[in-house]
């Protein structure tokens, strides 16, 4: 791979990364500490999650803006105090972890964290600095403003993937512009995290993977749950896969010799 900068520690492994999307739970306990530990028990080092923050500033490890879909309570997290959110149970069983609890519970894991709301920016900066997570984290967000605000608040660089607008711009113009200009536009980006298709457009081909690699960018694909598709993407040369079926991806990783 041609690149003008060394990979950050989060992305340094030579073999593709297996990333457990919201942990691993066949029982509907996504984003619970139990689910994340379940992924680690399968052999995972990398887990993906999201953070939303309560009305009084406590960052919670949770994908949705509301409690409704996966817990036994209802309401918008950003409008509720932590004292109420802490009572919710994922799948009626597991509490929602705070960002602090999540980091402490998984001392060896590496985290791909999506910043879901503006209120989560400051808590994430504080957690990265407090726990020295710089080498163990990739910061993501659909909002490049939130993502860049996190990066600007850190004492050391971290791996990062682009927001939605920057990713769209990359696919619209990168093949028409000189590599030096594209590298400048993507100067704070290390990895493209994306689906295989968007609105009927195929995003991942051998050519797009080679183009990204030539620019020093890695590619992670979400959310892939079919072993045949996992193998196809690895054959294309992608650098990582996020999955809700961590058990199936673990099998593929072992079959391909990517894991001991």
BELSULQUI-V732750 format. One line per field, one symbol per residue. ss: DSSP state (A for helix, B for strand, O for the rest). A space follows every 10 residues. Layout:
# BELSULQUI-V732750
ss: ???
This chain:
# BELSULQUI-V732750
ss: OOOOOOOOAA AOOOOOBBBB BOOOOOOOOO OOAAAAAAAA AOOOOBBBBB BBBOOOOOBB BOOOOBOOOO BOOOOBAAAO OAAAAOOOBB OOOBBOOBAA AAAAAOOOOB BBBBBOOOOA AAAAAAAAAA AOOAAABBBB OOOAAAAAAA AAOOOOOOBB BOOAAAAAAA AAAOOOOOAA AAAAAOOOOO BBBBOOBBOO BBOOOAAAAA AAAAOOOBBB BOOOOOAAAA AAAAAAOOOB BBBOOAAAAA AAAAAOOOOO
